[in-house]
Amino acid sequence: MAKADRKIEKIIEEAVIDAYDEYEQMAGWEITLDENVKVPQECFVKKTPATLLKIQPNDSGTAIKAKIRAGKLTLDTFVEDITLKKKNQQIYIDAYKKWLLGK
C-alpha cells in the first residue's frame, strides 16, 4: 500500500472511530474537515477557480457542504466536488470521498 493510501486509511479510521451510526460518522467528518482544512482558501469546483469559505453539514446532517465564492457568486456545493490547491489539506477531502464510495 502506498504512503498516501495509508494516510487516507488512517484519516478515515480517525474520523469515524467511535461513531455508531451515519449521523455520528458525518459529525466525525465535519470535525475532521473543520480541523484540517483551513478557510478561506483557493480551490476549484470542476475546473472553475473559486474560494472555499466554509465547510458545514447540510440541514439533515447526511452530507457535508462547501460554501464557495466563484466570481461574484456565493454557492453551496458538496465538499467532495472541490479540489484544494493545498495538497496537504486536499488529502482530507480525498479521504472523505473514499469513505463515501465505501458506504
Gaussian input, Z-matrix of N, CA and C with variables (Angstrom, degrees):
# hf/3-21g

backbone

0 1
 N
 C     1     B1
 C     2     B2     1     A1
 N     3     B3     2     A2     1     D1
 C     4     B4     3     A3     2     D2
 C     5     B5     4     A4     3     D3
 N     6     B6     5     A5     4     D4
 C     7     B7     6     A6     5     D5
 C     8     B8     7     A7     6     D6
 N     9     B9     8     A8     7     D7
 C    10    B10     9     A9     8     D8
 C    11    B11    10    A10     9     D9
 N    12    B12    11    A11    10    D10
 C    13    B13    12    A12    11    D11
 C    14    B14    13    A13    12    D12
 N    15    B15    14    A14    13    D13
 C    16    B16    15    A15    14    D14
 C    17    B17    16    A16    15    D15
 N    18    B18    17    A17    16    D16
 C    19    B19    18    A18    17    D17
 C    20    B20    19    A19    18    D18
 N    21    B21    20    A20    19    D19
 C    22    B22    21    A21    20    D20
 C    23    B23    22    A22    21    D21
 N    24    B24    23    A23    22    D22
 C    25    B25    24    A24    23    D23
 C    26    B26    25    A25    24    D24
 N    27    B27    26    A26    25    D25
 C    28    B28    27    A27    26    D26
 C    29    B29    28    A28    27    D27
 N    30    B30    29    A29    28    D28
 C    31    B31    30    A30    29    D29
 C    32    B32    31    A31    30    D30
 N    33    B33    32    A32    31    D31
 C    34    B34    33    A33    32    D32
 C    35    B35    34    A34    33    D33
 N    36    B36    35    A35    34    D34
 C    37    B37    36    A36    35    D35
 C    38    B38    37    A37    36    D36
 N    39    B39    38    A38    37    D37
 C    40    B40    39    A39    38    D38
 C    41    B41    40    A40    39    D39
 N    42    B42    41    A41    40    D40
 C    43    B43    42    A42    41    D41
 C    44    B44    43    A43    42    D42
 N    45    B45    44    A44    43    D43
 C    46    B46    45    A45    44    D44
 C    47    B47    46    A46    45    D45
 N    48    B48    47    A47    46    D46
 C    49    B49    48    A48    47    D47
 C    50    B50    49    A49    48    D48
 N    51    B51    50    A50    49    D49
 C    52    B52    51    A51    50    D50
 C    53    B53    52    A52    51    D51
 N    54    B54    53    A53    52    D52
 C    55    B55    54    A54    53    D53
 C    56    B56    55    A55    54    D54
 N    57    B57    56    A56    55    D55
 C    58    B58    57    A57    56    D56
 C    59    B59    58    A58    57    D57
 N    60    B60    59    A59    58    D58
 C    61    B61    60    A60    59    D59
 C    62    B62    61    A61    60    D60
 N    63    B63    62    A62    61    D61
 C    64    B64    63    A63    62    D62
 C    65    B65    64    A64    63    D63
 N    66    B66    65    A65    64    D64
 C    67    B67    66    A66    65    D65
 C    68    B68    67    A67    66    D66
 N    69    B69    68    A68    67    D67
 C    70    B70    69    A69    68    D68
 C    71    B71    70    A70    69    D69
 N    72    B72    71    A71    70    D70
 C    73    B73    72    A72    71    D71
 C    74    B74    73    A73    72    D72
 N    75    B75    74    A74    73    D73
 C    76    B76    75    A75    74    D74
 C    77    B77    76    A76    75    D75
 N    78    B78    77    A77    76    D76
 C    79    B79    78    A78    77    D77
 C    80    B80    79    A79    78    D78
 N    81    B81    80    A80    79    D79
 C    82    B82    81    A81    80    D80
 C    83    B83    82    A82    81    D81
 N    84    B84    83    A83    82    D82
 C    85    B85    84    A84    83    D83
 C    86    B86    85    A85    84    D84
 N    87    B87    86    A86    85    D85
 C    88    B88    87    A87    86    D86
 C    89    B89    88    A88    87    D87
 N    90    B90    89    A89    88    D88
 C    91    B91    90    A90    89    D89
 C    92    B92    91    A91    90    D90
 N    93    B93    92    A92    91    D91
 C    94    B94    93    A93    92    D92
 C    95    B95    94    A94    93    D93
 N    96    B96    95    A95    94    D94
 C    97    B97    96    A96    95    D95
 C    98    B98    97    A97    96    D96
 N    99    B99    98    A98    97    D97
 C   100   B100    99    A99    98    D98
 C   101   B101   100   A100    99    D99
 N   102   B102   101   A101   100   D100
 C   103   B103   102   A102   101   D101
 C   104   B104   103   A103   102   D102
 N   105   B105   104   A104   103   D103
 C   106   B106   105   A105   104   D104
 C   107   B107   106   A106   105   D105
 N   108   B108   107   A107   106   D106
 C   109   B109   108   A108   107   D107
 C   110   B110   109   A109   108   D108
 N   111   B111   110   A110   109   D109
 C   112   B112   111   A111   110   D110
 C   113   B113   112   A112   111   D111
 N   114   B114   113   A113   112   D112
 C   115   B115   114   A114   113   D113
 C   116   B116   115   A115   114   D114
 N   117   B117   116   A116   115   D115
 C   118   B118   117   A117   116   D116
 C   119   B119   118   A118   117   D117
 N   120   B120   119   A119   118   D118
 C   121   B121   120   A120   119   D119
 C   122   B122   121   A121   120   D120
 N   123   B123   122   A122   121   D121
 C   124   B124   123   A123   122   D122
 C   125   B125   124   A124   123   D123
 N   126   B126   125   A125   124   D124
 C   127   B127   126   A126   125   D125
 C   128   B128   127   A127   126   D126
 N   129   B129   128   A128   127   D127
 C   130   B130   129   A129   128   D128
 C   131   B131   130   A130   129   D129
 N   132   B132   131   A131   130   D130
 C   133   B133   132   A132   131   D131
 C   134   B134   133   A133   132   D132
 N   135   B135   134   A134   133   D133
 C   136   B136   135   A135   134   D134
 C   137   B137   136   A136   135   D135
 N   138   B138   137   A137   136   D136
 C   139   B139   138   A138   137   D137
 C   140   B140   139   A139   138   D138
 N   141   B141   140   A140   139   D139
 C   142   B142   141   A141   140   D140
 C   143   B143   142   A142   141   D141
 N   144   B144   143   A143   142   D142
 C   145   B145   144   A144   143   D143
 C   146   B146   145   A145   144   D144
 N   147   B147   146   A146   145   D145
 C   148   B148   147   A147   146   D146
 C   149   B149   148   A148   147   D147
 N   150   B150   149   A149   148   D148
 C   151   B151   150   A150   149   D149
 C   152   B152   151   A151   150   D150
 N   153   B153   152   A152   151   D151
 C   154   B154   153   A153   152   D152
 C   155   B155   154   A154   153   D153
 N   156   B156   155   A155   154   D154
 C   157   B157   156   A156   155   D155
 C   158   B158   157   A157   156   D156
 N   159   B159   158   A158   157   D157
 C   160   B160   159   A159   158   D158
 C   161   B161   160   A160   159   D159
 N   162   B162   161   A161   160   D160
 C   163   B163   162   A162   161   D161
 C   164   B164   163   A163   162   D162
 N   165   B165   164   A164   163   D163
 C   166   B166   165   A165   164   D164
 C   167   B167   166   A166   165   D165
 N   168   B168   167   A167   166   D166
 C   169   B169   168   A168   167   D167
 C   170   B170   169   A169   168   D168
 N   171   B171   170   A170   169   D169
 C   172   B172   171   A171   170   D170
 C   173   B173   172   A172   171   D171
 N   174   B174   173   A173   172   D172
 C   175   B175   174   A174   173   D173
 C   176   B176   175   A175   174   D174
 N   177   B177   176   A176   175   D175
 C   178   B178   177   A177   176   D176
 C   179   B179   178   A178   177   D177
 N   180   B180   179   A179   178   D178
 C   181   B181   180   A180   179   D179
 C   182   B182   181   A181   180   D180
 N   183   B183   182   A182   181   D181
 C   184   B184   183   A183   182   D182
 C   185   B185   184   A184   183   D183
 N   186   B186   185   A185   184   D184
 C   187   B187   186   A186   185   D185
 C   188   B188   187   A187   186   D186
 N   189   B189   188   A188   187   D187
 C   190   B190   189   A189   188   D188
 C   191   B191   190   A190   189   D189
 N   192   B192   191   A191   190   D190
 C   193   B193   192   A192   191   D191
 C   194   B194   193   A193   192   D192
 N   195   B195   194   A194   193   D193
 C   196   B196   195   A195   194   D194
 C   197   B197   196   A196   195   D195
 N   198   B198   197   A197   196   D196
 C   199   B199   198   A198   197   D197
 C   200   B200   199   A199   198   D198
 N   201   B201   200   A200   199   D199
 C   202   B202   201   A201   200   D200
 C   203   B203   202   A202   201   D201
 N   204   B204   203   A203   202   D202
 C   205   B205   204   A204   203   D203
 C   206   B206   205   A205   204   D204
 N   207   B207   206   A206   205   D205
 C   208   B208   207   A207   206   D206
 C   209   B209   208   A208   207   D207
 N   210   B210   209   A209   208   D208
 C   211   B211   210   A210   209   D209
 C   212   B212   211   A211   210   D210
 N   213   B213   212   A212   211   D211
 C   214   B214   213   A213   212   D212
 C   215   B215   214   A214   213   D213
 N   216   B216   215   A215   214   D214
 C   217   B217   216   A216   215   D215
 C   218   B218   217   A217   216   D216
 N   219   B219   218   A218   217   D217
 C   220   B220   219   A219   218   D218
 C   221   B221   220   A220   219   D219
 N   222   B222   221   A221   220   D220
 C   223   B223   222   A222   221   D221
 C   224   B224   223   A223   222   D222
 N   225   B225   224   A224   223   D223
 C   226   B226   225   A225   224   D224
 C   227   B227   226   A226   225   D225
 N   228   B228   227   A227   226   D226
 C   229   B229   228   A228   227   D227
 C   230   B230   229   A229   228   D228
 N   231   B231   230   A230   229   D229
 C   232   B232   231   A231   230   D230
 C   233   B233   232   A232   231   D231
 N   234   B234   233   A233   232   D232
 C   235   B235   234   A234   233   D233
 C   236   B236   235   A235   234   D234
 N   237   B237   236   A236   235   D235
 C   238   B238   237   A237   236   D236
 C   239   B239   238   A238   237   D237
 N   240   B240   239   A239   238   D238
 C   241   B241   240   A240   239   D239
 C   242   B242   241   A241   240   D240
 N   243   B243   242   A242   241   D241
 C   244   B244   243   A243   242   D242
 C   245   B245   244   A244   243   D243
 N   246   B246   245   A245   244   D244
 C   247   B247   246   A246   245   D245
 C   248   B248   247   A247   246   D246
 N   249   B249   248   A248   247   D247
 C   250   B250   249   A249   248   D248
 C   251   B251   250   A250   249   D249
 N   252   B252   251   A251   250   D250
 C   253   B253   252   A252   251   D251
 C   254   B254   253   A253   252   D252
 N   255   B255   254   A254   253   D253
 C   256   B256   255   A255   254   D254
 C   257   B257   256   A256   255   D255
 N   258   B258   257   A257   256   D256
 C   259   B259   258   A258   257   D257
 C   260   B260   259   A259   258   D258
 N   261   B261   260   A260   259   D259
 C   262   B262   261   A261   260   D260
 C   263   B263   262   A262   261   D261
 N   264   B264   263   A263   262   D262
 C   265   B265   264   A264   263   D263
 C   266   B266   265   A265   264   D264
 N   267   B267   266   A266   265   D265
 C   268   B268   267   A267   266   D266
 C   269   B269   268   A268   267   D267
 N   270   B270   269   A269   268   D268
 C   271   B271   270   A270   269   D269
 C   272   B272   271   A271   270   D270
 N   273   B273   272   A272   271   D271
 C   274   B274   273   A273   272   D272
 C   275   B275   274   A274   273   D273
 N   276   B276   275   A275   274   D274
 C   277   B277   276   A276   275   D275
 C   278   B278   277   A277   276   D276
 N   279   B279   278   A278   277   D277
 C   280   B280   279   A279   278   D278
 C   281   B281   280   A280   279   D279
 N   282   B282   281   A281   280   D280
 C   283   B283   282   A282   281   D281
 C   284   B284   283   A283   282   D282
 N   285   B285   284   A284   283   D283
 C   286   B286   285   A285   284   D284
 C   287   B287   286   A286   285   D285
 N   288   B288   287   A287   286   D286
 C   289   B289   288   A288   287   D287
 C   290   B290   289   A289   288   D288
 N   291   B291   290   A290   289   D289
 C   292   B292   291   A291   290   D290
 C   293   B293   292   A292   291   D291
 N   294   B294   293   A293   292   D292
 C   295   B295   294   A294   293   D293
 C   296   B296   295   A295   294   D294
 N   297   B297   296   A296   295   D295
 C   298   B298   297   A297   296   D296
 C   299   B299   298   A298   297   D297
 N   300   B300   299   A299   298   D298
 C   301   B301   300   A300   299   D299
 C   302   B302   301   A301   300   D300
 N   303   B303   302   A302   301   D301
 C   304   B304   303   A303   302   D302
 C   305   B305   304   A304   303   D303
 N   306   B306   305   A305   304   D304
 C   307   B307   306   A306   305   D305
 C   308   B308   307   A307   306   D306

   B1=1.4657
   B2=1.5285
   B3=1.3144
   B4=1.4584
   B5=1.5276
   B6=1.3175
   B7=1.4663
   B8=1.5278
   B9=1.3350
   B10=1.4747
   B11=1.5312
   B12=1.3256
   B13=1.4757
   B14=1.5245
   B15=1.3230
   B16=1.4756
   B17=1.5180
   B18=1.3279
   B19=1.4698
   B20=1.5290
   B21=1.3179
   B22=1.4671
   B23=1.5267
   B24=1.3156
   B25=1.4728
   B26=1.5300
   B27=1.3250
   B28=1.4651
   B29=1.5304
   B30=1.3275
   B31=1.4645
   B32=1.5283
   B33=1.3263
   B34=1.4679
   B35=1.5207
   B36=1.3187
   B37=1.4643
   B38=1.5297
   B39=1.3199
   B40=1.4594
   B41=1.5284
   B42=1.3255
   B43=1.4669
   B44=1.5202
   B45=1.3201
   B46=1.4733
   B47=1.5283
   B48=1.3218
   B49=1.4639
   B50=1.5369
   B51=1.3064
   B52=1.4654
   B53=1.5206
   B54=1.3297
   B55=1.4619
   B56=1.5277
   B57=1.3369
   B58=1.4611
   B59=1.5194
   B60=1.3210
   B61=1.4535
   B62=1.5302
   B63=1.3215
   B64=1.4594
   B65=1.5263
   B66=1.3267
   B67=1.4667
   B68=1.5197
   B69=1.3160
   B70=1.4585
   B71=1.5301
   B72=1.3254
   B73=1.4624
   B74=1.5232
   B75=1.3243
   B76=1.4644
   B77=1.5309
   B78=1.3257
   B79=1.4647
   B80=1.5318
   B81=1.3228
   B82=1.4598
   B83=1.5213
   B84=1.3239
   B85=1.4641
   B86=1.5162
   B87=1.3180
   B88=1.4621
   B89=1.5287
   B90=1.3256
   B91=1.4596
   B92=1.5305
   B93=1.3274
   B94=1.4682
   B95=1.5232
   B96=1.3304
   B97=1.4639
   B98=1.5237
   B99=1.3228
   B100=1.4651
   B101=1.5315
   B102=1.3163
   B103=1.4688
   B104=1.5244
   B105=1.3322
   B106=1.4577
   B107=1.5250
   B108=1.3206
   B109=1.4603
   B110=1.5243
   B111=1.3111
   B112=1.4698
   B113=1.5246
   B114=1.3189
   B115=1.4641
   B116=1.5205
   B117=1.2971
   B118=1.4720
   B119=1.5268
   B120=1.3332
   B121=1.4586
   B122=1.5176
   B123=1.3242
   B124=1.4533
   B125=1.5194
   B126=1.3358
   B127=1.4523
   B128=1.5239
   B129=1.3052
   B130=1.4586
   B131=1.5157
   B132=1.3180
   B133=1.4593
   B134=1.5087
   B135=1.3424
   B136=1.4617
   B137=1.5308
   B138=1.3031
   B139=1.4720
   B140=1.5197
   B141=1.3228
   B142=1.4615
   B143=1.5232
   B144=1.3278
   B145=1.4667
   B146=1.5354
   B147=1.3139
   B148=1.4636
   B149=1.5188
   B150=1.3237
   B151=1.4607
   B152=1.5225
   B153=1.3179
   B154=1.4603
   B155=1.5162
   B156=1.3344
   B157=1.4606
   B158=1.5218
   B159=1.3474
   B160=1.4637
   B161=1.5194
   B162=1.3327
   B163=1.4614
   B164=1.5183
   B165=1.3441
   B166=1.4680
   B167=1.5210
   B168=1.3294
   B169=1.4663
   B170=1.5289
   B171=1.3344
   B172=1.4606
   B173=1.5265
   B174=1.3234
   B175=1.4669
   B176=1.5244
   B177=1.3354
   B178=1.4652
   B179=1.5261
   B180=1.3359
   B181=1.4657
   B182=1.5132
   B183=1.3408
   B184=1.4618
   B185=1.5245
   B186=1.3197
   B187=1.4644
   B188=1.5263
   B189=1.3117
   B190=1.4551
   B191=1.5249
   B192=1.3241
   B193=1.4586
   B194=1.5241
   B195=1.3225
   B196=1.4539
   B197=1.5159
   B198=1.3148
   B199=1.4639
   B200=1.5222
   B201=1.3338
   B202=1.4532
   B203=1.5219
   B204=1.3184
   B205=1.4566
   B206=1.5181
   B207=1.3168
   B208=1.4661
   B209=1.5194
   B210=1.3061
   B211=1.4599
   B212=1.5209
   B213=1.3220
   B214=1.4651
   B215=1.5230
   B216=1.3299
   B217=1.4602
   B218=1.5197
   B219=1.3189
   B220=1.4605
   B221=1.5209
   B222=1.3315
   B223=1.4606
   B224=1.5201
   B225=1.3255
   B226=1.4578
   B227=1.5204
   B228=1.3184
   B229=1.4528
   B230=1.5191
   B231=1.3053
   B232=1.4621
   B233=1.5207
   B234=1.3247
   B235=1.4658
   B236=1.5312
   B237=1.3184
   B238=1.4694
   B239=1.5289
   B240=1.3334
   B241=1.4603
   B242=1.5261
   B243=1.3332
   B244=1.4578
   B245=1.5281
   B246=1.3129
   B247=1.4596
   B248=1.5218
   B249=1.3058
   B250=1.4633
   B251=1.5125
   B252=1.3162
   B253=1.4653
   B254=1.5276
   B255=1.3351
   B256=1.4683
   B257=1.5258
   B258=1.3266
   B259=1.4704
   B260=1.5262
   B261=1.3574
   B262=1.4677
   B263=1.5278
   B264=1.3305
   B265=1.4586
   B266=1.5277
   B267=1.3245
   B268=1.4654
   B269=1.5190
   B270=1.3099
   B271=1.4646
   B272=1.5371
   B273=1.3238
   B274=1.4638
   B275=1.5310
   B276=1.3151
   B277=1.4669
   B278=1.5214
   B279=1.3279
   B280=1.4627
   B281=1.5297
   B282=1.3285
   B283=1.4690
   B284=1.5260
   B285=1.3167
   B286=1.4671
   B287=1.5309
   B288=1.3278
   B289=1.4711
   B290=1.5338
   B291=1.3270
   B292=1.4726
   B293=1.5209
   B294=1.3154
   B295=1.4623
   B296=1.5276
   B297=1.3309
   B298=1.4599
   B299=1.5260
   B300=1.3299
   B301=1.4599
   B302=1.5173
   B303=1.3307
   B304=1.4602
   B305=1.5151
   B306=1.3319
   B307=1.4772
   B308=1.5045
   A1=108.35
   A2=116.44
   A3=122.00
   A4=110.59
   A5=115.67
   A6=121.31
   A7=111.59
   A8=117.57
   A9=121.11
   A10=110.58
   A11=117.24
   A12=120.66
   A13=110.92
   A14=117.23
   A15=120.44
   A16=110.43
   A17=116.67
   A18=121.17
   A19=109.95
   A20=117.42
   A21=121.68
   A22=110.16
   A23=117.52
   A24=121.05
   A25=111.09
   A26=116.85
   A27=120.80
   A28=110.77
   A29=117.22
   A30=120.89
   A31=110.20
   A32=117.33
   A33=121.32
   A34=110.37
   A35=116.12
   A36=120.63
   A37=111.31
   A38=117.08
   A39=120.65
   A40=112.35
   A41=117.18
   A42=120.69
   A43=112.38
   A44=117.23
   A45=119.73
   A46=113.17
   A47=118.01
   A48=121.97
   A49=114.38
   A50=119.17
   A51=120.77
   A52=112.64
   A53=116.81
   A54=120.63
   A55=110.27
   A56=115.04
   A57=120.05
   A58=113.52
   A59=117.92
   A60=119.89
   A61=109.37
   A62=116.14
   A63=121.09
   A64=112.30
   A65=117.68
   A66=120.70
   A67=111.14
   A68=117.35
   A69=120.44
   A70=110.85
   A71=116.67
   A72=119.67
   A73=110.26
   A74=117.00
   A75=120.33
   A76=110.84
   A77=116.68
   A78=120.09
   A79=109.96
   A80=116.75
   A81=120.96
   A82=111.83
   A83=115.87
   A84=119.51
   A85=111.66
   A86=117.03
   A87=119.78
   A88=110.52
   A89=116.65
   A90=121.56
   A91=110.52
   A92=116.90
   A93=121.34
   A94=111.40
   A95=116.29
   A96=119.67
   A97=111.07
   A98=116.84
   A99=120.74
   A100=111.33
   A101=116.83
   A102=120.97
   A103=113.25
   A104=117.83
   A105=119.69
   A106=115.61
   A107=117.14
   A108=121.03
   A109=107.28
   A110=115.71
   A111=120.95
   A112=110.49
   A113=115.70
   A114=121.89
   A115=109.09
   A116=118.75
   A117=126.63
   A118=110.50
   A119=115.00
   A120=120.72
   A121=109.92
   A122=114.63
   A123=120.67
   A124=110.56
   A125=114.60
   A126=120.63
   A127=108.73
   A128=115.15
   A129=122.61
   A130=108.27
   A131=116.42
   A132=122.84
   A133=104.35
   A134=115.50
   A135=121.45
   A136=105.43
   A137=119.79
   A138=120.38
   A139=112.24
   A140=116.19
   A141=120.99
   A142=110.35
   A143=118.34
   A144=120.56
   A145=110.24
   A146=115.70
   A147=121.36
   A148=108.67
   A149=114.69
   A150=121.62
   A151=107.64
   A152=116.25
   A153=121.56
   A154=107.54
   A155=116.37
   A156=121.29
   A157=112.98
   A158=116.28
   A159=119.79
   A160=109.81
   A161=115.81
   A162=122.56
   A163=106.63
   A164=116.69
   A165=120.47
   A166=109.96
   A167=117.55
   A168=119.80
   A169=110.02
   A170=115.66
   A171=117.84
   A172=108.78
   A173=117.17
   A174=121.04
   A175=113.57
   A176=117.51
   A177=119.62
   A178=112.79
   A179=117.29
   A180=120.57
   A181=113.72
   A182=117.37
   A183=120.57
   A184=113.74
   A185=117.51
   A186=122.00
   A187=108.33
   A188=115.64
   A189=120.28
   A190=108.21
   A191=114.82
   A192=121.89
   A193=110.36
   A194=113.73
   A195=121.69
   A196=107.45
   A197=117.11
   A198=121.19
   A199=105.90
   A200=115.61
   A201=121.08
   A202=110.68
   A203=114.17
   A204=120.30
   A205=106.91
   A206=115.22
   A207=122.24
   A208=106.43
   A209=115.76
   A210=119.17
   A211=109.07
   A212=116.29
   A213=120.91
   A214=112.78
   A215=117.50
   A216=121.79
   A217=111.54
   A218=116.33
   A219=121.98
   A220=106.68
   A221=115.70
   A222=121.55
   A223=111.08
   A224=115.59
   A225=122.14
   A226=108.04
   A227=116.39
   A228=122.52
   A229=107.03
   A230=117.17
   A231=119.74
   A232=108.93
   A233=116.32
   A234=120.63
   A235=111.19
   A236=117.65
   A237=119.79
   A238=112.41
   A239=118.00
   A240=121.72
   A241=113.13
   A242=117.14
   A243=118.75
   A244=110.60
   A245=114.14
   A246=121.84
   A247=107.21
   A248=115.65
   A249=121.25
   A250=110.47
   A251=116.43
   A252=120.75
   A253=110.59
   A254=116.05
   A255=120.76
   A256=109.07
   A257=116.04
   A258=121.39
   A259=112.69
   A260=117.41
   A261=119.11
   A262=111.26
   A263=118.49
   A264=121.98
   A265=110.79
   A266=117.49
   A267=121.69
   A268=111.24
   A269=117.74
   A270=120.45
   A271=111.50
   A272=117.54
   A273=120.56
   A274=110.65
   A275=116.76
   A276=119.72
   A277=109.80
   A278=117.62
   A279=120.84
   A280=111.04
   A281=116.57
   A282=120.44
   A283=110.48
   A284=117.18
   A285=121.09
   A286=110.21
   A287=117.39
   A288=120.83
   A289=110.85
   A290=116.75
   A291=119.65
   A292=110.00
   A293=116.78
   A294=120.97
   A295=109.95
   A296=117.83
   A297=121.20
   A298=111.65
   A299=116.52
   A300=120.76
   A301=112.13
   A302=116.68
   A303=120.70
   A304=115.43
   A305=116.43
   A306=120.43
   A307=111.22
   D1=133.36
   D2=-179.44
   D3=-69.02
   D4=157.83
   D5=-178.56
   D6=-58.31
   D7=-43.24
   D8=179.58
   D9=-63.26
   D10=-39.35
   D11=178.82
   D12=-65.41
   D13=-39.24
   D14=177.35
   D15=-64.63
   D16=-40.81
   D17=178.71
   D18=-63.05
   D19=-44.00
   D20=178.81
   D21=-61.59
   D22=-45.11
   D23=178.97
   D24=-61.42
   D25=-39.13
   D26=178.79
   D27=-66.59
   D28=-41.85
   D29=177.89
   D30=-61.10
   D31=-44.91
   D32=179.16
   D33=-59.66
   D34=-48.35
   D35=-179.08
   D36=-58.96
   D37=-44.93
   D38=-178.72
   D39=-68.16
   D40=-33.63
   D41=-177.58
   D42=-68.92
   D43=-33.83
   D44=-172.44
   D45=-120.19
   D46=15.59
   D47=-170.31
   D48=-56.45
   D49=-43.82
   D50=-176.82
   D51=-109.37
   D52=19.47
   D53=-177.64
   D54=-87.17
   D55=133.61
   D56=-177.63
   D57=-99.13
   D58=-19.36
   D59=179.12
   D60=-146.66
   D61=179.17
   D62=-175.44
   D63=-60.64
   D64=-36.97
   D65=-178.97
   D66=-67.06
   D67=-40.28
   D68=177.22
   D69=-69.13
   D70=-35.40
   D71=176.51
   D72=-63.91
   D73=-43.81
   D74=178.16
   D75=-62.79
   D76=-38.64
   D77=176.90
   D78=-63.01
   D79=-39.93
   D80=176.74
   D81=-62.06
   D82=-40.85
   D83=177.53
   D84=-68.30
   D85=-39.41
   D86=178.14
   D87=-58.46
   D88=-45.89
   D89=179.46
   D90=-64.34
   D91=-46.15
   D92=-179.45
   D93=-59.35
   D94=-46.90
   D95=-179.61
   D96=-68.31
   D97=-40.67
   D98=179.89
   D99=-61.57
   D100=-39.00
   D101=-178.18
   D102=-76.88
   D103=-23.61
   D104=-170.31
   D105=-117.83
   D106=-10.19
   D107=177.77
   D108=-115.92
   D109=108.02
   D110=-176.10
   D111=-80.44
   D112=141.62
   D113=177.44
   D114=-127.91
   D115=149.26
   D116=-3.09
   D117=-78.03
   D118=156.32
   D119=173.46
   D120=-158.88
   D121=158.29
   D122=-179.14
   D123=-71.62
   D124=143.40
   D125=179.30
   D126=-152.32
   D127=-178.94
   D128=172.74
   D129=-128.38
   D130=144.08
   D131=168.46
   D132=-116.38
   D133=111.43
   D134=-164.98
   D135=58.35
   D136=-117.21
   D137=178.78
   D138=-110.78
   D139=9.45
   D140=-177.37
   D141=-88.79
   D142=123.79
   D143=176.33
   D144=-65.04
   D145=141.42
   D146=-179.37
   D147=-153.66
   D148=177.90
   D149=173.91
   D150=-122.00
   D151=124.80
   D152=174.56
   D153=-76.41
   D154=122.21
   D155=-177.52
   D156=-102.32
   D157=-34.73
   D158=-173.38
   D159=-162.39
   D160=147.84
   D161=171.93
   D162=-118.88
   D163=130.76
   D164=-177.36
   D165=-156.45
   D166=157.79
   D167=176.61
   D168=-72.19
   D169=156.71
   D170=172.41
   D171=-73.55
   D172=174.91
   D173=-174.24
   D174=-60.76
   D175=-31.42
   D176=-178.24
   D177=-90.54
   D178=-5.48
   D179=179.04
   D180=74.88
   D181=20.24
   D182=-177.36
   D183=-107.92
   D184=-0.38
   D185=179.13
   D186=-155.09
   D187=165.16
   D188=178.74
   D189=-116.26
   D190=128.50
   D191=-178.05
   D192=-102.48
   D193=158.07
   D194=172.32
   D195=-122.04
   D196=125.97
   D197=173.45
   D198=-90.34
   D199=123.96
   D200=-177.29
   D201=-127.18
   D202=158.73
   D203=170.87
   D204=-120.08
   D205=124.87
   D206=176.18
   D207=-124.33
   D208=108.21
   D209=-174.47
   D210=66.31
   D211=-126.29
   D212=179.31
   D213=-93.15
   D214=-2.59
   D215=-177.51
   D216=-93.63
   D217=138.87
   D218=170.08
   D219=-113.91
   D220=124.62
   D221=-172.31
   D222=-134.53
   D223=159.06
   D224=169.21
   D225=-103.59
   D226=138.58
   D227=173.75
   D228=-142.61
   D229=171.04
   D230=175.45
   D231=-74.86
   D232=140.10
   D233=-176.93
   D234=-60.32
   D235=-30.15
   D236=-179.52
   D237=-70.40
   D238=-10.03
   D239=179.32
   D240=-91.52
   D241=0.86
   D242=179.77
   D243=-107.23
   D244=154.50
   D245=175.14
   D246=-126.89
   D247=125.17
   D248=-179.84
   D249=-87.18
   D250=151.34
   D251=173.73
   D252=-74.44
   D253=-29.81
   D254=-178.88
   D255=-84.85
   D256=103.25
   D257=-174.60
   D258=-64.60
   D259=-29.96
   D260=179.37
   D261=-69.27
   D262=-17.03
   D263=174.78
   D264=-101.02
   D265=-27.88
   D266=178.42
   D267=-60.56
   D268=-29.87
   D269=-178.23
   D270=-59.79
   D271=-28.88
   D272=178.07
   D273=-70.63
   D274=-38.56
   D275=175.57
   D276=-69.81
   D277=-37.98
   D278=176.33
   D279=-60.91
   D280=-40.57
   D281=178.29
   D282=-64.80
   D283=-42.42
   D284=177.70
   D285=-61.16
   D286=-43.71
   D287=178.81
   D288=-61.57
   D289=-42.43
   D290=179.41
   D291=-64.23
   D292=-41.59
   D293=178.58
   D294=-61.56
   D295=-43.21
   D296=179.06
   D297=-58.39
   D298=-40.65
   D299=179.99
   D300=-65.21
   D301=-29.84
   D302=-178.01
   D303=-89.33
   D304=-4.83
   D305=-177.56
   D306=-67.24

